[in-house]
């Protein structure tokens, strides 16, 4: 392990950027890869934009394609991501979340 971070991960909570340390960056990237790998019709992340709004609706744009989620998938993805992010220093109460991953 050489200390370099492979992809770029940008996290914004309630329109405020959250600075990610090495472990958190890699953890979020791996969790998101696992989530996407479980969805039908998805592939490797080149460019991902994920958002969660005030109504807890998840929007996924993977490599330029909008991914439609079932209500169950929306609920479990929202719960997983908001649970993970809510523990981060500086995240505060989560109303809106934007996550961008670029490889």
C-alpha positions, 0 to 999 in steps of 0.5 A: 500500500503506497498511500495513493488513492485510486479514484476521486471521491467528492462528498457534499452534505447539505451543500457543504463539502466533507473532507475525506481521509484515506480510509474513509475515501476507500471505504466509501468507494468500496461500499458504492462499488458493492452496491452497484455490483448488486444492481442489474445492468450496471458495470464498472464505475468510470463516472458516478453521480449519486444524490439523496434528497430531502424525501430520501430519494436516491438518484444514480447516474452511472457513466452517463446512464440514469439507473432506476431503482425499485422502492426497496433498492432505494430504501436500502441504498439510502439507509446504507449511505446515510448511516455511513455518512452520518458518522463522519466528522463535519457531516451533521444532520443529513438532509441532502447528499451528493457523491461523485466518484471518478476513476 
